[in-house]
Amino acid sequence: GYEPDLVTYIALMHALGRAKGGSKWEIALGLLDEMKERGVNPDNSTFSVLIRMLGQAGGGSKWRRALEVLEEMKKMGLE
C-alpha cells in the first residue's frame, strides 16, 4: 500500500487546519506521532503548521500546547 511521506503529512495537517467546523488540531497532533512512528521526520514546515493551528484553535488559543510543540521542535534540532 501507499506509505505517506512528509509532503503528504503536511498537506493533511493543512487540510485539518482549514476543516469545516474549526481546526482539528488534536488529529493533526496524532499525525505528528504517526509520522515519527513510521520514520518520517517532521521538518520546520510541519511544526509551523501545527503551531499555527494551535494558535488559531477554536475555543481559544492552545498556546501552552503550542509552546510544548515548539520545545519538541527545538529538541529535534530544528529552529
C-alpha positions in Angstrom: 0.0 0.0 0.0 0.9 3.7 -0.1 3.2 5.0 2.6 2.6 8.7 3.2 5.7 10.9 3.0 6.5 14.3 4.6 4.6 16.2 1.9 1.5 14.1 2.4 1.5 14.6 6.2 2.0 18.4 5.8 -0.9 18.6 3.3 -3.2 16.6 5.6 -2.3 18.9 8.5 -3.1 22.0 6.3 -6.4 20.5 5.4 -7.2 19.7 9.1 -6.4 23.3 10.0 -9.0 24.5 7.5 -11.6 21.9 8.2 -15.3 22.9 8.3 -16.3 23.5 11.9 -12.9 24.6 13.0 -9.3 23.4 13.3 -8.9 19.7 14.0 -5.6 20.2 15.9 -6.0 17.1 18.0 -6.0 14.9 14.9 -3.0 16.8 13.5 -1.0 16.2 16.7 -1.9 12.5 16.3 -0.5 12.6 12.7 2.8 14.0 14.2 3.0 10.9 16.4 2.2 8.7 13.4 4.9 10.3 11.3 7.5 9.6 14.0 6.3 6.0 14.4 6.7 5.5 10.6 10.1 7.0 10.5 9.0 10.2 8.7 11.0 13.1 10.2 9.0 16.2 10.7 10.6 19.4 9.5 10.2 23.1 10.2 7.1 23.3 7.9 5.5 20.5 9.9 5.9 22.3 13.2 4.9 25.7 11.7 1.6 24.3 10.6 0.9 22.7 14.0 1.9 25.8 15.9 -0.3 28.0 13.7 -3.2 25.6 14.2 -2.8 25.7 17.9 -2.7 29.4 17.9 -6.0 29.6 16.0 -7.8 26.7 17.8 -11.5 27.2 18.4 -12.5 27.9 21.9 -9.4 30.0 22.5 -5.7 29.6 21.6 -4.0 26.4 22.8 -0.9 28.5 23.4 0.5 26.2 26.1 0.4 23.2 23.8 1.9 25.4 21.0 4.9 26.1 23.3 5.2 22.4 24.0 5.3 21.7 20.3 8.0 24.4 19.9 10.1 22.8 22.6 9.8 19.4 20.8 10.9 21.1 17.6 14.0 22.5 19.4 14.8 19.1 20.9 14.9 17.7 17.3 17.5 20.4 16.4 15.1 22.4 14.3 14.6 26.2 14.6 
